[in-house]
Amino acid sequence: MILNYKAPLRGTLAVPGDKSISHRSVMFGALAQGTTEVSNFLTGADCLSTISCFRQMGIGIEQSGSSVRIHGKGLHGLQQPQQMLDAGNSGTTVRLLSGILAGQAFDSAITGDASIQKRPMKRVLTPLTQMNAQISSLSGNDCAPLVISHSSLRGIHYVSPVASAQVKSCVLLAGLYADGSTSVTEPTVSRNHSELMLRYFGAEVTSEGTTATIQPQPHLTGQKIEVPGDISSAAYFLAAALLVSGSEVLLTNVGINPTRDGMLRVCQAMGANISLQNVRLDGAEPCADLLVSSSSLHGTEIGGALIPTLIDELPVLAVLAAFADGETVIRDAAELKVKESDRIAVMAENLTRMGADVTATEDGMIIRGGRSLHGAVIDPHLDHRIAMSFAVAALAAEGETEILQEDCVRISYPGFYKDLESLMR
């Protein structure tokens, strides 16, 4: 794809549903009694992989566009799949489903594509093993495929070395099937969508400080879920409106959960003109409309407890930093190395191609902004968030930018380029 658009962005846009919440709506709906109705479901490849896995375990799921109905069979209603479950490119599917599978009265196995088979799974194997789960890496390298045998789980208090919503959710979901309460303590609080939604379905979940605790064997009941717009998807249009002179964009119905709103806090610290309108609570999740207009930005520091609240937005924040005046330091983000790509290396490589002054570090980047960037050939390494971030960079750079393998955005945002084009009027 070649981008060379240099005019202001204008208009109103509703971004697709939140990826994390869409995954969980299917998983928890399958474990509930009765029907769960989901609207504004994200139809990206990752979430469709979750639907496919649960269909293979006997759950009836009807999907029509962004509307999904899950006919749950209760906590013990899943059936043994006839073949290895395939999570595609979805790390969320593998890690969260591993917790659920660990508590089933049948044996199972789960894998994914070539990228998933390189991503670290020891972070969930360790706590699940402590819970007496019989789970192992088929290749012996702590990566998928994972093989899971039936066992009786025990409740534990797990102190996680990383703040990871996927690890926390995996352990809490296994805790549904344990013989006592299960707790997870993190260094800092990660996304809390699982805690909020499990409570909404009827589970007994408590949170105190950085510790979340779940009680076993709840009776979950099907619910109606309106998925808010994904702030991770909104981030690209927010960044584009900030960078392109004369732009003003209204992003409607965006989730602003405090464990996910780090992008907004950092942008405002950089001098961004963003206002929240129509702030409300939709089900268990807060959301708002975001009015964004072009702004003069300056560098900042991004690290510590902020990182879990914006881990997926760091690539596009790096783009903002490259155009901002002064220096931006991203630290405490070594987690970026084990995403769909090594996002530290890939962002530094491609920003440098565009003329930015970037130094990759062990846990982040130092970006000395204020330079005029130019178009380049961008290799996103099949990483959807890298591709979308450089589509934003292309709008503010001089000349023409070509993004290779641009179709990788289908993982999380199949209509991304169409939505971007809708603002180019």
ABEGO torsion letter per residue (X at the ends): XBBABABBBBEBBBBBBBAAAAAAAAAAAAABBEBBBBBGBBABAAAAAAAAAAAAAGBBBBBBEABBBBBBAEAAABBBBABBBBAEABAAAAAAAAAAAAABABBBBBBBBAAAAABBAAAAAAAAAAAGBBBBBAAGAGBOBBBBBBBBBBBBBBBBABBBAAAAAAAAAAAAABABBBBBBBABBBBAAAAAAAAAAGBBBBBBEABBBBBBGBBBBBBBBBBBBBAAAAAAAAAAAAABBGBBBBBBGBBABAAAAAAAAAAAAAGBBBBBBGBBBBEABBBBBBBBBBBBBBBBBBBEAAAAAAAAAAAAAAAAAAABBEBBBBBGAAAAAABABBAAAAAAAAAAAAGBBBBBBAAEBBBBBGBBBBBBBBBAGGBAAAAAAAAAAAAABBEBBBBBGAAAAAAABAAAAAAAAAABX
